[in-house]
Amino acid sequence: MQAELSPRAQSRRTFLKRIALGVAGVSAAAAVSGQAGSSQSAGTGLPGPGSIFEPRKADLRSHWAQKLSRFRLW
């Protein structure tokens, strides 16, 4: 025998179901829109030479010298 659900429990269940469907819809829409934007910007790469974001060769040398100085290579 199945117990009758009170109107409050039924509305709570409906509310939670609607919230879950809403969250799933929003996350699906975000995933779809994120994939569309990422495919366009994937091939852009780093800025060209002379950019302020390009690391200098001396900085790269000192960075790797610091990293490798931890090891006793010589």
Secondary structure, DSSP 8 states (H G I E B T S, - for coil): ------HHHHHHHHHHHHHHHHHHHHHHHHHHHHHHHHHHHTT--S--TT-TTS--HHHHHHHHHHHHHTS---
